[in-house]
Amino acid sequence: MSNTLWLRCEKKQFERRAALTPTTAKKLIVAGYSISVERDEQRIFDDEEYEAAGCTLVPNDTWTQAPLDTPIVGLKELSVSTDPIRHTHVHFAHCYKRQAGWADILMRFAAGGGTLYDLEFLQDAAGRRVAAFGFHAGFAGAAAGALAYAALKEGKPLAPLEPFQNEAAMISVVKSKLGGGKGVRALVIGALGRCGKGAVELLQKVGLDENTAKGGPFPEILDVDIFINCIYLSSSIPPFLTASQIQEAGKSRRLSVVVDVSCDTTNPYNPIPIYSINTTFDHPTVPVEVGPNNPPMHVISIDHLPTLLPREASEQFSSDLLPSLLELKNRGTTRVWVEAEKLFKEKLGEAVQEAKTQNGSTH
């Protein structure tokens, strides 16, 4: 198989991370790969950094013109379209758990004969993801939650968020906004995973009182200031918090900020069914219906939180992904890629069946 790679630009607004960094690209080139990189002003890494690493720069958003045997590497999902996909793609597609529009995404691959290797489902022999942004998602989510709490204390919603240059800058800003954070309580559910560990570490570094929870239900959620959900959802579970619980608590409720780092907004098993939209960096919170005259509550449900620390998060992720990328040219026989393709074909079959069912119901 081809030993070429093509790093595409990211089309998701505010997304500054990259699945492939100049550091990792250089290591791949040393190993014999040839890499084309689309120019991208939005990316945290300058185009010149890739050029210095030995990559070939190509125009922005031109991956459809790449040779068909060249895998296209990206981070977030492709722009919404009905165009058939003919290439092999490596990115987070967000369509294997029947999220909104999942079948439409997969049917593009069916129409074009392309293949999807979803980054979320690249696993090692023990079933653990080979690369994940979990730690930085939790870290950044906890920071955003603390900032939202500070804003609400001033009687206003959280202002638009901008990426931080580094972790130290983020911690400094959060500490300043909290004024020390004494007495502010946060609860992290899913604290033992990568994401939860990141959330706990941020809370500790800014001086907040944090608790972690095991099992459910969780009535104590209403008795903290900030609730951070970090679980990895794979099946139906009882909800952590419902609209009726919030309204029944009335003025006795302490909780004012929910950070859904897991961000299973459109997942039918969403354990926090108190909101229905993903928030964004320019509108980072959405208010919850709390009932008349009750204290406000806001939800943060940004699905690419690690981009608040884009350089550090990208370097960590790309470094973890490197061993698998080195074997991408041998994807027909290397276990991690063979299993990922098998899963793709299973999900593709489900999408085809879904399409048949939908077509049948319209006649």
Secondary structure as a PSIPRED ss2 file (coil, helix, strand):
# PSIPRED VFORMAT (PSIPRED V4.0)

   1 M C   1.000  0.000  0.000
   2 S C   1.000  0.000  0.000
   3 N C   1.000  0.000  0.000
   4 T E   0.000  0.000  1.000
   5 L E   0.000  0.000  1.000
   6 W E   0.000  0.000  1.000
   7 L E   0.000  0.000  1.000
   8 R C   1.000  0.000  0.000
   9 C C   1.000  0.000  0.000
  10 E C   1.000  0.000  0.000
  11 K C   1.000  0.000  0.000
  12 K C   1.000  0.000  0.000
  13 Q C   1.000  0.000  0.000
  14 F C   1.000  0.000  0.000
  15 E C   1.000  0.000  0.000
  16 R C   1.000  0.000  0.000
  17 R C   1.000  0.000  0.000
  18 A C   1.000  0.000  0.000
  19 A C   1.000  0.000  0.000
  20 L C   1.000  0.000  0.000
  21 T C   1.000  0.000  0.000
  22 P H   0.000  1.000  0.000
  23 T H   0.000  1.000  0.000
  24 T H   0.000  1.000  0.000
  25 A H   0.000  1.000  0.000
  26 K H   0.000  1.000  0.000
  27 K H   0.000  1.000  0.000
  28 L H   0.000  1.000  0.000
  29 I H   0.000  1.000  0.000
  30 V H   0.000  1.000  0.000
  31 A C   1.000  0.000  0.000
  32 G C   1.000  0.000  0.000
  33 Y C   1.000  0.000  0.000
  34 S E   0.000  0.000  1.000
  35 I E   0.000  0.000  1.000
  36 S E   0.000  0.000  1.000
  37 V E   0.000  0.000  1.000
  38 E E   0.000  0.000  1.000
  39 R C   1.000  0.000  0.000
  40 D C   1.000  0.000  0.000
  41 E C   1.000  0.000  0.000
  42 Q C   1.000  0.000  0.000
  43 R C   1.000  0.000  0.000
  44 I C   1.000  0.000  0.000
  45 F C   1.000  0.000  0.000
  46 D C   1.000  0.000  0.000
  47 D H   0.000  1.000  0.000
  48 E H   0.000  1.000  0.000
  49 E H   0.000  1.000  0.000
  50 Y H   0.000  1.000  0.000
  51 E H   0.000  1.000  0.000
  52 A H   0.000  1.000  0.000
  53 A H   0.000  1.000  0.000
  54 G C   1.000  0.000  0.000
  55 C C   1.000  0.000  0.000
  56 T E   0.000  0.000  1.000
  57 L E   0.000  0.000  1.000
  58 V E   0.000  0.000  1.000
  59 P C   1.000  0.000  0.000
  60 N C   1.000  0.000  0.000
  61 D C   1.000  0.000  0.000
  62 T C   1.000  0.000  0.000
  63 W H   0.000  1.000  0.000
  64 T H   0.000  1.000  0.000
  65 Q H   0.000  1.000  0.000
  66 A C   1.000  0.000  0.000
  67 P C   1.000  0.000  0.000
  68 L C   1.000  0.000  0.000
  69 D C   1.000  0.000  0.000
  70 T C   1.000  0.000  0.000
  71 P C   1.000  0.000  0.000
  72 I E   0.000  0.000  1.000
  73 V E   0.000  0.000  1.000
  74 G C   1.000  0.000  0.000
  75 L C   1.000  0.000  0.000
  76 K C   1.000  0.000  0.000
  77 E C   1.000  0.000  0.000
  78 L C   1.000  0.000  0.000
  79 S C   1.000  0.000  0.000
  80 V C   1.000  0.000  0.000
  81 S C   1.000  0.000  0.000
  82 T C   1.000  0.000  0.000
  83 D C   1.000  0.000  0.000
  84 P C   1.000  0.000  0.000
  85 I C   1.000  0.000  0.000
  86 R C   1.000  0.000  0.000
  87 H C   1.000  0.000  0.000
  88 T E   0.000  0.000  1.000
  89 H E   0.000  0.000  1.000
  90 V E   0.000  0.000  1.000
  91 H E   0.000  0.000  1.000
  92 F C   1.000  0.000  0.000
  93 A C   1.000  0.000  0.000
  94 H C   1.000  0.000  0.000
  95 C C   1.000  0.000  0.000
  96 Y C   1.000  0.000  0.000
  97 K C   1.000  0.000  0.000
  98 R C   1.000  0.000  0.000
  99 Q C   1.000  0.000  0.000
 100 A C   1.000  0.000  0.000
 101 G C   1.000  0.000  0.000
 102 W H   0.000  1.000  0.000
 103 A H   0.000  1.000  0.000
 104 D H   0.000  1.000  0.000
 105 I H   0.000  1.000  0.000
 106 L H   0.000  1.000  0.000
 107 M H   0.000  1.000  0.000
 108 R H   0.000  1.000  0.000
 109 F H   0.000  1.000  0.000
 110 A H   0.000  1.000  0.000
 111 A H   0.000  1.000  0.000
 112 G H   0.000  1.000  0.000
 113 G C   1.000  0.000  0.000
 114 G C   1.000  0.000  0.000
 115 T E   0.000  0.000  1.000
 116 L E   0.000  0.000  1.000
 117 Y E   0.000  0.000  1.000
 118 D E   0.000  0.000  1.000
 119 L H   0.000  1.000  0.000
 120 E H   0.000  1.000  0.000
 121 F H   0.000  1.000  0.000
 122 L C   1.000  0.000  0.000
 123 Q E   0.000  0.000  1.000
 124 D C   1.000  0.000  0.000
 125 A C   1.000  0.000  0.000
 126 A C   1.000  0.000  0.000
 127 G C   1.000  0.000  0.000
 128 R C   1.000  0.000  0.000
 129 R E   0.000  0.000  1.000
 130 V C   1.000  0.000  0.000
 131 A C   1.000  0.000  0.000
 132 A C   1.000  0.000  0.000
 133 F C   1.000  0.000  0.000
 134 G H   0.000  1.000  0.000
 135 F H   0.000  1.000  0.000
 136 H H   0.000  1.000  0.000
 137 A H   0.000  1.000  0.000
 138 G H   0.000  1.000  0.000
 139 F H   0.000  1.000  0.000
 140 A H   0.000  1.000  0.000
 141 G H   0.000  1.000  0.000
 142 A H   0.000  1.000  0.000
 143 A H   0.000  1.000  0.000
 144 A H   0.000  1.000  0.000
 145 G H   0.000  1.000  0.000
 146 A H   0.000  1.000  0.000
 147 L H   0.000  1.000  0.000
 148 A H   0.000  1.000  0.000
 149 Y H   0.000  1.000  0.000
 150 A H   0.000  1.000  0.000
 151 A H   0.000  1.000  0.000
 152 L H   0.000  1.000  0.000
 153 K H   0.000  1.000  0.000
 154 E C   1.000  0.000  0.000
 155 G C   1.000  0.000  0.000
 156 K C   1.000  0.000  0.000
 157 P C   1.000  0.000  0.000
 158 L C   1.000  0.000  0.000
 159 A C   1.000  0.000  0.000
 160 P C   1.000  0.000  0.000
 161 L C   1.000  0.000  0.000
 162 E C   1.000  0.000  0.000
 163 P C   1.000  0.000  0.000
 164 F C   1.000  0.000  0.000
 165 Q C   1.000  0.000  0.000
 166 N C   1.000  0.000  0.000
 167 E H   0.000  1.000  0.000
 168 A H   0.000  1.000  0.000
 169 A H   0.000  1.000  0.000
 170 M H   0.000  1.000  0.000
 171 I H   0.000  1.000  0.000
 172 S H   0.000  1.000  0.000
 173 V H   0.000  1.000  0.000
 174 V H   0.000  1.000  0.000
 175 K H   0.000  1.000  0.000
 176 S H   0.000  1.000  0.000
 177 K H   0.000  1.000  0.000
 178 L H   0.000  1.000  0.000
 179 G C   1.000  0.000  0.000
 180 G C   1.000  0.000  0.000
 181 G C   1.000  0.000  0.000
 182 K C   1.000  0.000  0.000
 183 G C   1.000  0.000  0.000
 184 V C   1.000  0.000  0.000
 185 R E   0.000  0.000  1.000
 186 A E   0.000  0.000  1.000
 187 L E   0.000  0.000  1.000
 188 V E   0.000  0.000  1.000
 189 I E   0.000  0.000  1.000
 190 G C   1.000  0.000  0.000
 191 A C   1.000  0.000  0.000
 192 L C   1.000  0.000  0.000
 193 G C   1.000  0.000  0.000
 194 R H   0.000  1.000  0.000
 195 C H   0.000  1.000  0.000
 196 G H   0.000  1.000  0.000
 197 K H   0.000  1.000  0.000
 198 G H   0.000  1.000  0.000
 199 A H   0.000  1.000  0.000
 200 V H   0.000  1.000  0.000
 201 E H   0.000  1.000  0.000
 202 L H   0.000  1.000  0.000
 203 L H   0.000  1.000  0.000
 204 Q H   0.000  1.000  0.000
 205 K H   0.000  1.000  0.000
 206 V H   0.000  1.000  0.000
 207 G C   1.000  0.000  0.000
 208 L C   1.000  0.000  0.000
 209 D E   0.000  0.000  1.000
 210 E E   0.000  0.000  1.000
 211 N E   0.000  0.000  1.000
 212 T E   0.000  0.000  1.000
 213 A E   0.000  0.000  1.000
 214 K C   1.000  0.000  0.000
 215 G C   1.000  0.000  0.000
 216 G C   1.000  0.000  0.000
 217 P C   1.000  0.000  0.000
 218 F C   1.000  0.000  0.000
 219 P H   0.000  1.000  0.000
 220 E H   0.000  1.000  0.000
 221 I H   0.000  1.000  0.000
 222 L H   0.000  1.000  0.000
 223 D H   0.000  1.000  0.000
 224 V C   1.000  0.000  0.000
 225 D C   1.000  0.000  0.000
 226 I E   0.000  0.000  1.000
 227 F E   0.000  0.000  1.000
 228 I E   0.000  0.000  1.000
 229 N E   0.000  0.000  1.000
 230 C C   1.000  0.000  0.000
 231 I C   1.000  0.000  0.000
 232 Y C   1.000  0.000  0.000
 233 L C   1.000  0.000  0.000
 234 S C   1.000  0.000  0.000
 235 S C   1.000  0.000  0.000
 236 S C   1.000  0.000  0.000
 237 I C   1.000  0.000  0.000
 238 P C   1.000  0.000  0.000
 239 P C   1.000  0.000  0.000
 240 F C   1.000  0.000  0.000
 241 L C   1.000  0.000  0.000
 242 T C   1.000  0.000  0.000
 243 A H   0.000  1.000  0.000
 244 S H   0.000  1.000  0.000
 245 Q H   0.000  1.000  0.000
 246 I H   0.000  1.000  0.000
 247 Q H   0.000  1.000  0.000
 248 E H   0.000  1.000  0.000
 249 A H   0.000  1.000  0.000
 250 G H   0.000  1.000  0.000
 251 K H   0.000  1.000  0.000
 252 S H   0.000  1.000  0.000
 253 R C   1.000  0.000  0.000
 254 R C   1.000  0.000  0.000
 255 L C   1.000  0.000  0.000
 256 S C   1.000  0.000  0.000
 257 V E   0.000  0.000  1.000
 258 V E   0.000  0.000  1.000
 259 V E   0.000  0.000  1.000
 260 D E   0.000  0.000  1.000
 261 V C   1.000  0.000  0.000
 262 S C   1.000  0.000  0.000
 263 C C   1.000  0.000  0.000
 264 D C   1.000  0.000  0.000
 265 T C   1.000  0.000  0.000
 266 T C   1.000  0.000  0.000
 267 N C   1.000  0.000  0.000
 268 P C   1.000  0.000  0.000
 269 Y C   1.000  0.000  0.000
 270 N C   1.000  0.000  0.000
 271 P C   1.000  0.000  0.000
 272 I C   1.000  0.000  0.000
 273 P C   1.000  0.000  0.000
 274 I C   1.000  0.000  0.000
 275 Y C   1.000  0.000  0.000
 276 S C   1.000  0.000  0.000
 277 I C   1.000  0.000  0.000
 278 N C   1.000  0.000  0.000
 279 T C   1.000  0.000  0.000
 280 T C   1.000  0.000  0.000
 281 F C   1.000  0.000  0.000
 282 D C   1.000  0.000  0.000
 283 H C   1.000  0.000  0.000
 284 P C   1.000  0.000  0.000
 285 T C   1.000  0.000  0.000
 286 V E   0.000  0.000  1.000
 287 P E   0.000  0.000  1.000
 288 V C   1.000  0.000  0.000
 289 E C   1.000  0.000  0.000
 290 V C   1.000  0.000  0.000
 291 G C   1.000  0.000  0.000
 292 P C   1.000  0.000  0.000
 293 N C   1.000  0.000  0.000
 294 N C   1.000  0.000  0.000
 295 P C   1.000  0.000  0.000
 296 P C   1.000  0.000  0.000
 297 M C   1.000  0.000  0.000
 298 H E   0.000  0.000  1.000
 299 V E   0.000  0.000  1.000
 300 I E   0.000  0.000  1.000
 301 S C   1.000  0.000  0.000
 302 I C   1.000  0.000  0.000
 303 D C   1.000  0.000  0.000
 304 H C   1.000  0.000  0.000
 305 L H   0.000  1.000  0.000
 306 P H   0.000  1.000  0.000
 307 T H   0.000  1.000  0.000
 308 L H   0.000  1.000  0.000
 309 L C   1.000  0.000  0.000
 310 P H   0.000  1.000  0.000
 311 R H   0.000  1.000  0.000
 312 E H   0.000  1.000  0.000
 313 A H   0.000  1.000  0.000
 314 S H   0.000  1.000  0.000
 315 E H   0.000  1.000  0.000
 316 Q H   0.000  1.000  0.000
 317 F H   0.000  1.000  0.000
 318 S H   0.000  1.000  0.000
 319 S H   0.000  1.000  0.000
 320 D H   0.000  1.000  0.000
 321 L H   0.000  1.000  0.000
 322 L H   0.000  1.000  0.000
 323 P H   0.000  1.000  0.000
 324 S H   0.000  1.000  0.000
 325 L H   0.000  1.000  0.000
 326 L H   0.000  1.000  0.000
 327 E C   1.000  0.000  0.000
 328 L H   0.000  1.000  0.000
 329 K H   0.000  1.000  0.000
 330 N H   0.000  1.000  0.000
 331 R C   1.000  0.000  0.000
 332 G C   1.000  0.000  0.000
 333 T C   1.000  0.000  0.000
 334 T C   1.000  0.000  0.000
 335 R H   0.000  1.000  0.000
 336 V H   0.000  1.000  0.000
 337 W H   0.000  1.000  0.000
 338 V H   0.000  1.000  0.000
 339 E H   0.000  1.000  0.000
 340 A H   0.000  1.000  0.000
 341 E H   0.000  1.000  0.000
 342 K H   0.000  1.000  0.000
 343 L H   0.000  1.000  0.000
 344 F H   0.000  1.000  0.000
 345 K H   0.000  1.000  0.000
 346 E H   0.000  1.000  0.000
 347 K H   0.000  1.000  0.000
 348 L H   0.000  1.000  0.000
 349 G H   0.000  1.000  0.000
 350 E H   0.000  1.000  0.000
 351 A H   0.000  1.000  0.000
 352 V H   0.000  1.000  0.000
 353 Q H   0.000  1.000  0.000
 354 E H   0.000  1.000  0.000
 355 A H   0.000  1.000  0.000
 356 K H   0.000  1.000  0.000
 357 T H   0.000  1.000  0.000
 358 Q H   0.000  1.000  0.000
 359 N H   0.000  1.000  0.000
 360 G H   0.000  1.000  0.000
 361 S H   0.000  1.000  0.000
 362 T C   1.000  0.000  0.000
 363 H C   1.000  0.000  0.000
